[in-house]
Amino acid sequence: MKYMTNRIMNQNYKTKCQFLASTLYAQGFLIESIERINGECFFIFENKKNAEKIVRKYYSSDLKVDPRKLFNSFKDIKSMIFN
């Protein structure tokens, strides 16, 4: 079973950054799960390969995001963290 869990995790993208999580969510990535570890909240997203492409664009300031989608995604992510 551990092998299966590791294989699944290798296919997903994990972040604790709420801004990055909001960006991925605004881009249409589904949240597979949320993990809470030692008071920190980690978001697990589907499709690691495509998520990493978005992350590279995010950090290179080469990503275009609809501001309303981003704002709404940020509110959703914050709600998930604090509820």
VENHU-V288159 format. One record per helix or strand of 2 or more residues. SS is the DSSP state (hx for helix, st for strand). FROM is the first residue (numbers start at 1). TO is the last residue. If there is no record, write none. Layout:
<<SS & FROM & TO> <SS & FROM & TO>>
This chain:
<<hx & 2 & 10> <st & 13 & 15> <hx & 18 & 26> <st & 31 & 37> <st & 40 & 45> <hx & 48 & 59> <hx & 67 & 82>>
